[in-house]
Protein backbone atom coordinates (compact mmCIF):
# COMPACT_ATOMS: atom_id res chain seq x y z
CA UNK A 1 0.00 0.00 0.00
CA UNK A 2 1.15 3.55 -0.51
CA UNK A 3 3.02 4.99 2.44
CA UNK A 4 3.41 8.66 3.32
CA UNK A 5 1.29 9.85 0.39
CA UNK A 6 -1.15 12.59 1.30
CA UNK A 7 -3.94 11.84 -1.14
CA UNK A 8 -5.82 15.02 -0.20
CA UNK A 9 -2.98 17.16 -1.59
CA UNK A 10 -1.82 14.84 -4.38
CA UNK A 11 -1.12 16.80 -7.57
CA UNK A 12 -1.64 15.39 -11.05
CA UNK A 13 2.13 15.27 -11.61
CA UNK A 14 2.64 13.32 -8.40
CA UNK A 15 -0.31 11.04 -9.16
CA UNK A 16 1.19 10.21 -12.55
CA UNK A 17 4.57 9.59 -10.92
CA UNK A 18 2.94 7.31 -8.36
CA UNK A 19 1.19 5.36 -11.12
CA UNK A 20 4.46 5.05 -13.07
CA UNK A 21 6.27 3.75 -9.99
CA UNK A 22 3.49 1.21 -9.43
CA UNK A 23 3.94 -0.09 -12.97
CA UNK A 24 7.72 -0.26 -12.52
CA UNK A 25 7.38 -2.19 -9.26
CA UNK A 26 4.93 -4.66 -10.81
CA UNK A 27 7.16 -5.12 -13.87
CA UNK A 28 10.18 -5.88 -11.71
CA UNK A 29 8.23 -8.38 -9.60
CA UNK A 30 6.91 -10.21 -12.67
CA UNK A 31 10.45 -10.45 -14.02
CA UNK A 32 11.64 -11.88 -10.70
CA UNK A 33 8.85 -14.45 -10.84
CA UNK A 34 9.69 -15.31 -14.45
CA UNK A 35 13.30 -15.93 -13.46
CA UNK A 36 12.17 -18.15 -10.58
CA UNK A 37 9.91 -20.16 -12.87
CA UNK A 38 12.71 -20.65 -15.38
CA UNK A 39 14.96 -21.99 -12.62
CA UNK A 40 12.25 -24.56 -11.83
CA UNK A 41 11.68 -25.40 -15.50
CA UNK A 42 8.08 -24.19 -15.53
CA UNK A 43 8.37 -22.37 -18.82
CA UNK A 44 4.67 -21.70 -19.40
CA UNK A 45 4.38 -19.83 -16.10
CA UNK A 46 7.66 -18.01 -16.81
CA UNK A 47 6.42 -16.95 -20.23
CA UNK A 48 3.16 -15.68 -18.78
CA UNK A 49 5.00 -13.66 -16.12
CA UNK A 50 7.24 -12.18 -18.84
CA UNK A 51 4.15 -11.14 -20.82
CA UNK A 52 2.74 -9.50 -17.70
CA UNK A 53 6.06 -7.66 -17.22
CA UNK A 54 5.83 -6.42 -20.82
CA UNK A 55 2.27 -5.22 -20.21
CA UNK A 56 3.33 -3.34 -17.09
CA UNK A 57 6.27 -1.79 -18.98
CA UNK A 58 3.97 -0.72 -21.82
CA UNK A 59 1.51 0.90 -19.43
CA UNK A 60 4.39 2.58 -17.59
CA UNK A 61 5.70 4.01 -20.87
CA UNK A 62 2.25 5.35 -21.74
CA UNK A 63 1.97 7.03 -18.34
CA UNK A 64 5.52 8.40 -18.66
CA UNK A 65 4.72 9.92 -22.06
CA UNK A 66 1.59 11.47 -20.63
CA UNK A 67 3.53 12.83 -17.66
CA UNK A 68 6.31 14.22 -19.86
CA UNK A 69 3.79 15.95 -22.13
CA UNK A 70 2.01 17.57 -19.20
CA UNK A 71 5.05 18.34 -17.02
CA UNK A 72 8.14 18.43 -19.26
CA UNK A 73 11.41 18.34 -17.37
CA UNK A 74 9.85 18.69 -13.94
CA UNK A 75 11.53 16.53 -11.28
CA UNK A 76 9.77 13.64 -9.58
CA UNK A 77 8.73 14.30 -5.97
CA UNK A 78 7.14 10.90 -5.36
CA UNK A 79 9.66 8.24 -4.40
CA UNK A 80 9.57 4.46 -4.68
CA UNK A 81 9.86 4.20 -0.89
CA UNK A 82 6.40 5.79 -0.67
CA UNK A 83 4.70 2.67 -1.97
CA UNK A 84 4.96 -1.05 -1.52
CA UNK A 85 3.12 -3.83 -3.30
CA UNK A 86 0.34 -1.63 -4.64
CA UNK A 87 0.12 -3.47 -7.96
CA UNK A 88 2.99 -5.92 -7.72
CA UNK A 89 2.08 -9.52 -6.98
CA UNK A 90 2.79 -10.58 -3.41
CA UNK A 91 6.31 -11.93 -2.98
CA UNK A 92 5.08 -15.16 -1.44
CA UNK A 93 2.72 -15.85 -4.37
CA UNK A 94 5.39 -17.50 -6.52
CA UNK A 95 5.84 -21.22 -6.03
CA UNK A 96 8.20 -23.72 -7.55
CA UNK A 97 6.51 -25.70 -10.31
CA UNK A 98 3.64 -23.24 -10.80
CA UNK A 99 1.26 -23.97 -13.60
CA UNK A 100 0.27 -21.25 -16.03
CA UNK A 101 -3.18 -21.29 -14.39
CA UNK A 102 -1.61 -20.58 -11.00
CA UNK A 103 0.50 -17.80 -12.56
CA UNK A 104 -2.63 -16.24 -14.03
CA UNK A 105 -4.36 -16.42 -10.66
CA UNK A 106 -1.41 -14.55 -9.13
CA UNK A 107 -1.76 -11.87 -11.82
CA UNK A 108 -5.51 -11.67 -11.29
CA UNK A 109 -4.95 -11.07 -7.57
CA UNK A 110 -2.43 -8.31 -8.38
CA UNK A 111 -4.90 -6.63 -10.75
CA UNK A 112 -7.60 -6.79 -8.06
CA UNK A 113 -5.20 -5.30 -5.55
CA UNK A 114 -4.40 -2.39 -7.88
CA UNK A 115 -8.11 -1.81 -8.57
CA UNK A 116 -8.81 -1.80 -4.83
CA UNK A 117 -6.01 0.69 -4.24
CA UNK A 118 -7.50 3.19 -6.69
CA UNK A 119 -10.99 2.57 -5.33
CA UNK A 120 -9.75 3.14 -1.78
CA UNK A 121 -7.90 6.34 -2.73
CA UNK A 122 -10.77 8.03 -4.58
CA UNK A 123 -12.67 9.41 -1.55
CA UNK A 124 -9.42 10.88 -0.20
CA UNK A 125 -8.63 12.89 -3.34
CA UNK A 126 -9.43 16.60 -3.56
CA UNK A 127 -8.06 17.45 -7.02
CA UNK A 128 -10.53 16.83 -9.87
CA UNK A 129 -7.80 15.91 -12.39
CA UNK A 130 -6.27 13.40 -10.00
CA UNK A 131 -9.71 11.95 -9.33
CA UNK A 132 -10.30 11.50 -13.08
CA UNK A 133 -6.87 9.86 -13.46
CA UNK A 134 -7.50 7.45 -10.59
CA UNK A 135 -10.96 6.60 -11.95
CA UNK A 136 -9.37 5.90 -15.33
CA UNK A 137 -6.65 3.75 -13.76
CA UNK A 138 -9.21 1.88 -11.66
CA UNK A 139 -11.20 1.06 -14.80
CA UNK A 140 -8.05 -0.09 -16.58
CA UNK A 141 -7.38 -2.47 -13.71
CA UNK A 142 -10.92 -3.84 -14.12
CA UNK A 143 -10.22 -4.37 -17.82
CA UNK A 144 -6.95 -6.12 -17.00
CA UNK A 145 -8.85 -8.44 -14.66
CA UNK A 146 -11.27 -9.31 -17.45
CA UNK A 147 -8.39 -10.07 -19.82
CA UNK A 148 -6.79 -12.43 -17.31
CA UNK A 149 -10.16 -14.05 -16.54
CA UNK A 150 -10.71 -14.66 -20.26
CA UNK A 151 -7.30 -16.33 -20.52
CA UNK A 152 -8.07 -18.43 -17.45
CA UNK A 153 -11.38 -19.52 -18.93
CA UNK A 154 -9.54 -20.85 -21.98
CA UNK A 155 -7.34 -23.16 -19.94
CA UNK A 156 -8.19 -26.77 -19.16
CA UNK A 157 -8.94 -27.60 -15.53
CA UNK A 158 -6.01 -28.86 -13.52
CA UNK A 159 -5.93 -32.10 -11.56
CA UNK A 160 -6.22 -31.86 -7.79
CA UNK A 161 -2.53 -32.23 -7.07
CA UNK A 162 -0.19 -30.25 -4.88
CA UNK A 163 2.94 -28.95 -6.61
CA UNK A 164 4.88 -29.89 -3.48
CA UNK A 165 4.16 -33.53 -4.34
CA UNK A 166 6.52 -33.12 -7.29
CA UNK A 167 9.27 -31.23 -5.54
CA UNK A 168 12.55 -32.96 -4.95
CA UNK A 169 13.75 -33.30 -1.40
CA UNK A 170 16.82 -31.23 -0.54
CA UNK A 171 20.05 -33.15 -0.82
CA UNK A 172 23.55 -32.53 0.44
CA UNK A 173 26.43 -31.84 -1.89
Secondary structure, DSSP 8 states (H G I E B T S, - for coil): ---S--GGG--HHHHHHHHHHHHHHHHHHHHHHHHHHHHTT-HHHHHHHHHHHHHHHHHHHHHHHHHHHHSTT------GGG-SSSSS--GGG--TT--HHHHHHHHHHHHHHHHHHHHHHHTT---HHHHHHHHHHHHHHHHHHHHHHHHHHTS----S--GGGG-------
